[in-house]
């Protein structure tokens, strides 16, 4: 069976489709292909705005081997640049730091503004000569990578060819427009990461569906049962799950987190958990939200970067410090419960006779939707 016919079975309807073939999880050549056609060609998450909170804050990021630099400029805007000097290709910033005046290359001191313009080229025309007629600074600014910040997640489109973020994700922005409000990071205890021995796609697939709750999350399932959930699937766009029985966390005095203002009644006990293709997982509840950026390290390893946010800042609600810590631990436990599953599926993909598996038409629609989307991106890339 060639790769095209293998993907045609993925592109079938859910009741007869197979999942993605093994090589999409274990083959470094296919991982490299997906890097270009799935992750670089779409709006992928690389970080969080809270990591560069103030003017001049800069954070280097390695995105599938490509050095990027996240910078907050003097207008408070987040920009993403290739972290490579336009002179001799030196890495500009190697650790998170505050940029005082300019982004200075440590090699020959070429300097760039926080918006990426080339501002200084010392001795470029010879000793004491800081200009040269053949070195046009306007043409040699840092290479900007298209970026968009939504729900504090920094998305990038590396190849520059994807439609605008608002166009790609317009239906999801509309679905969650009630949550289009400022969010405040919960502080140190609300930030954690998991290093998982799995392909990044398996983390998406597991997050999408509620089918596994009774067996993998018995604590969660005790009050949020399988029958309390519904599937969310928009072909070619996003998928996930919702619950009808979200229950606010309370402390020993009965206190809860403040709610987001102006939410409709559906969110009193409703919550939704959606995968924003390709690699961002988002959850919204009445009183807090979270974002997960999946960092694909290689075909067998992924880092899950998890951040929790609230309707009010921690400075405004210091009395909720313990509640935030408890909430973070609850979510950490849930996400850690998934590790053995995604690592187990990764091991299973080395079974050379596995055919991609079958889907439950009733329960696996969100996961099939993701497989269909990935297969479509790969086929589009092969057709170019």
C-alpha positions in Angstrom: 0.0 0.0 0.0 1.5 3.3 -1.0 1.3 6.4 1.2 -1.4 8.0 -0.9 -3.8 5.0 -0.7 -3.0 4.8 3.0 -4.2 8.4 3.5 -7.3 7.8 1.4 -8.5 5.4 4.1 -7.9 8.2 6.7 -10.0 10.6 4.5 -13.0 8.3 4.5 -16.0 8.8 6.7 -15.6 8.0 10.4 -17.6 4.7 10.3 -15.2 3.1 7.8 -12.0 5.2 8.1 -8.6 4.0 9.5 -6.4 6.2 11.6 -3.1 7.7 10.3 -0.6 5.0 9.4 2.3 4.1 11.8 4.9 6.1 9.9 3.1 9.3 10.9 4.2 8.6 14.5 7.5 6.8 14.2 9.2 7.7 11.0 11.6 10.7 11.1 11.2 11.3 7.4 7.4 11.7 7.8 7.9 13.8 10.9 10.0 16.1 8.8 7.3 16.2 6.1 4.7 17.1 8.7 6.9 19.8 10.1 6.6 21.6 6.8 3.1 20.7 5.6 1.3 20.6 9.0 3.2 22.7 11.5 5.0 25.3 9.4 2.1 25.7 6.9 -0.5 26.5 9.6 -0.9 28.6 12.7 1.1 26.7 15.3 1.5 27.6 19.0 5.1 28.4 20.2 4.6 30.1 23.5 2.7 32.5 25.8 2.4 36.2 26.1 2.9 35.9 29.8 6.5 34.9 29.2 7.2 38.4 27.8 5.1 40.5 30.0 6.9 43.9 29.7 8.5 46.1 27.1 11.9 44.7 26.1 11.2 41.2 27.3 12.6 38.6 24.9 12.5 34.9 24.9 14.2 32.6 22.4 12.3 29.5 21.3 13.4 26.5 19.3 10.5 25.5 17.0 11.3 22.2 15.4 14.9 23.2 15.0 14.2 26.8 13.8 15.5 29.5 16.2 12.8 32.0 16.9 12.7 35.1 19.2 9.6 36.4 20.9 9.8 40.1 21.8 7.4 42.6 23.3 8.0 46.0 21.8 7.5 49.6 23.1 3.9 49.5 21.9 3.2 46.5 24.0 2.9 44.3 20.9 4.3 40.8 20.7 6.5 40.1 17.7 8.3 37.0 16.5 11.5 37.0 14.5 14.0 34.5 13.3 16.6 34.6 16.0 19.4 35.0 13.4 21.5 38.0 12.7 21.3 39.2 9.1 25.1 39.7 8.9 26.7 36.3 9.5 23.8 34.3 10.9 24.7 34.4 14.5 22.1 33.5 17.1 21.1 36.8 18.7 19.6 35.9 22.0 20.3 32.6 23.7 18.5 32.9 27.0 15.3 34.8 28.1 16.3 38.4 29.0 15.3 42.0 29.2 16.5 44.0 26.2 17.5 47.4 27.3 18.0 49.5 24.2 18.5 47.2 21.2 18.8 43.6 20.2 22.6 43.4 19.8 24.4 40.6 18.0 27.2 39.3 20.2 29.4 38.6 17.2 29.9 42.0 15.4 27.5 44.2 17.4 24.9 44.8 14.7 21.9 46.1 16.5 18.2 45.8 15.9 15.2 47.6 17.4 12.4 45.8 19.3 10.5 45.9 16.0 13.4 44.2 14.1 14.8 47.2 12.2 18.5 47.2 11.7 19.7 50.3 13.7 23.5 50.0 13.9 26.3 48.4 11.9 29.5 49.4 13.7 32.7 49.5 11.5 30.8 48.0 8.5 32.6 50.4 6.2 36.0 50.1 7.9 37.3 51.2 11.3 35.2 54.1 12.6 32.9 53.9 9.5 29.5 52.7 10.6 27.8 52.8 7.2 28.6 51.5 3.7 26.8 52.4 0.5 26.3 48.8 -0.3 24.8 47.8 3.1 21.2 49.1 3.1 19.9 48.9 6.6 16.3 49.1 5.5 16.7 45.8 3.6 18.5 44.0 6.5 16.0 44.0 9.4 15.3 40.8 11.3 13.1 38.4 9.4 9.7 38.7 11.0 7.5 35.5 11.3 3.8 36.0 11.0 2.3 35.8 14.5 -1.0 36.2 16.3 -1.8 36.2 20.0 -5.1 34.7 21.1 -6.0 33.6 24.7 -2.4 34.5 25.5 -1.1 31.8 23.1 1.4 33.0 20.6 0.7 31.4 17.2 3.0 31.6 14.2 2.7 30.7 10.5 6.3 30.0 9.5 5.9 29.6 5.8 3.7 32.8 5.5 1.1 31.2 3.3 -1.8 30.4 5.6 -4.9 32.6 5.5 -5.2 35.2 8.3 -5.7 33.7 11.7 -9.1 35.4 12.1 -10.2 33.7 8.8 -8.9 30.3 9.7 -10.3 30.3 13.2 -13.3 32.6 12.7 -15.9 30.0 13.7 -14.0 29.2 16.9 -13.6 32.8 17.8 -17.3 33.2 17.3 -18.1 30.1 19.4 -16.1 31.5 22.3 -16.7 35.2 21.9 -18.1 35.4 25.4 -14.7 34.6 26.7 -13.0 37.4 24.7 -11.9 39.1 27.9 -8.6 39.8 29.6 -7.1 36.7 31.3 -4.6 36.8 34.1 -2.0 34.1 34.7 -2.3 32.3 38.0 1.3 32.7 38.9 4.1 30.2 39.5 1.9 27.3 40.7 -0.2 27.7 37.5 2.6 26.9 35.1 4.0 23.4 34.5 5.3 21.2 31.8 5.2 17.5 31.1 7.9 15.7 29.0 6.2 12.8 27.3 7.6 10.0 25.2 5.0 10.3 22.5 4.3 11.8 19.1 2.6 15.2 19.5 -0.5 14.1 17.5 -1.4 11.5 20.1 -1.6 14.2 22.8 -4.1 16.0 20.5 -6.1 12.8 19.7 -6.4 11.9 23.4 -7.4 15.4 24.4 -10.2 15.6 21.8 -12.4 12.8 23.1 -14.2 12.0 26.3 -14.4 8.2 25.5 -11.5 7.4 27.8 -12.8 9.2 30.9 -14.3 6.2 32.8 -11.0 4.2 32.7 -8.2 6.8 32.6 -9.7 9.5 34.8 -11.8 7.7 37.5 -11.7 10.7 39.8 -13.0 13.1 37.2 -15.5 10.6 35.9 -17.0 10.3 39.4 -18.7 13.6 38.9 -18.3 14.3 35.2 -19.6 11.1 33.6 -19.3 9.9 30.0 -23.0 10.7 29.4 -22.5 14.3 30.6 -20.2 15.1 27.7 -20.8 15.9 24.0 -18.6 15.9 21.0 -17.4 19.0 19.2 -16.2 18.6 15.6 -15.9 21.1 12.8 -14.5 19.5 9.7 -11.3 21.1 8.7 -11.1 23.4 11.6 -11.2 22.1 15.2 -12.5 19.4 17.5 -12.9 18.6 21.1 -15.5 17.9 23.8 -17.8 19.7 26.1 -19.3 18.9 29.5 -22.7 19.8 31.0 -21.7 19.4 34.6 -18.7 21.6 35.3 -18.4 22.1 39.1 -16.6 25.0 40.6 -13.8 24.3 43.0 -14.4 25.6 46.5 -12.1 26.0 49.5 -12.9 25.0 53.1 -14.9 28.3 53.6 -16.9 27.8 50.4 -15.1 30.4 48.5 -14.8 30.1 44.7 -12.8 31.9 42.0 -14.5 35.0 40.5 -16.4 34.3 37.3 -15.7 36.0 34.0 -18.1 38.8 33.5 -21.2 38.6 31.2 -21.2 34.9 30.5 -24.5 33.3 29.4 -26.3 30.7 31.5 -24.9 27.8 29.4 -21.6 28.3 31.1 -23.0 28.0 34.7 -22.4 24.3 34.5 -20.9 24.0 31.0 -17.3 23.9 29.9 -15.5 23.1 26.6 -12.1 21.6 25.7 -11.0 22.1 22.1 -7.9 21.3 20.1 -7.0 24.3 17.9 -5.2 22.6 15.1 -2.4 21.7 14.9 -0.8 21.8 18.4 -2.8 24.0 20.9 -5.3 22.6 23.4 -7.6 25.1 25.1 -10.2 24.8 27.9 -12.8 27.3 29.1 -14.8 27.3 32.3 -16.8 30.0 34.0 -14.1 30.9 36.4 -10.8 29.9 34.8 -9.3 28.8 31.5 -6.1 27.0 30.4 -3.9 26.7 27.4 -1.5 23.9 26.4 1.1 24.3 23.7 2.5 21.0 22.5 6.1 21.3 21.6 7.0 18.5 19.1 10.7 17.6 19.9 10.9 14.7 17.5 8.7 11.9 16.2 8.8 10.1 19.6 8.9 13.0 22.1 6.7 16.0 23.1 6.8 18.6 25.7 3.4 19.8 27.0 3.5 23.4 28.2 0.5 24.0 30.4 -0.7 27.4 31.8 -3.8 28.3 33.9 -5.5 31.7 33.7 -8.2 33.5 35.8 -10.7 36.3 35.5 -8.8 38.5 38.0 -5.1 39.0 38.6 -3.4 37.3 41.5 -2.6 40.8 42.9 -6.4 41.4 43.1 -7.2 38.1 44.7 -4.3 37.1 47.0 -6.8 35.2 49.2 -7.2 32.7 46.4 -3.5 31.6 46.4 -4.4 28.3 48.0 -7.3 27.7 45.8 -5.2 28.4 42.7 -2.6 25.9 43.9 -5.3 23.3 44.5 -6.8 23.9 41.1 -3.4 23.6 39.4 -2.7 20.3 41.2 -6.1 18.9 40.1 -5.4 19.7 36.5 -1.8 18.4 36.8 -3.2 15.1 38.1 -5.6 14.8 35.2 -3.0 15.5 32.6 -0.5 13.2 34.2 -3.1 10.4 34.1 -3.1 10.7 30.3 0.7 10.1 30.1 0.6 6.3 30.2 -2.1 6.3 27.5 -0.3 8.5 24.9 3.1 6.8 25.7 1.4 3.4 25.4 -0.1 4.4 22.0 3.3 5.5 20.8 4.8 2.2 21.7 1.9 0.5 20.0 2.6 2.3 16.7 5.8 0.2 16.5 3.6 -2.8 15.9 4.3 -3.1 12.2 1.0 -4.9 11.4 -1.2 -2.1 13.0 -3.3 -0.5 10.3 -4.0 2.8 11.9 -6.9 1.4 13.9 -10.7 2.0 13.6 -12.9 4.6 15.2 -16.1 4.4 17.2 -18.5 6.4 14.9 -20.4 7.5 18.1 -17.4 8.4 20.3 -14.4 9.1 18.1 -15.6 11.8 15.8 -13.4 14.5 17.2 -10.3 12.3 16.9 -11.2 11.3 13.4 -11.7 15.0 12.5 -8.2 15.7 13.5 -6.8 12.7 11.5 -8.8 13.9 8.5 -7.3 17.4 8.9 -3.7 16.2 9.2 -4.1 13.9 6.2 -5.5 16.8 4.2 -2.5 19.0 5.1 -0.1 16.3 4.2 -1.8 15.6 0.8 -1.8 19.3 0.1 1.9 19.5 0.8 2.6 16.5 -1.5 0.6 18.1 -4.3 2.7 21.2 -4.4 
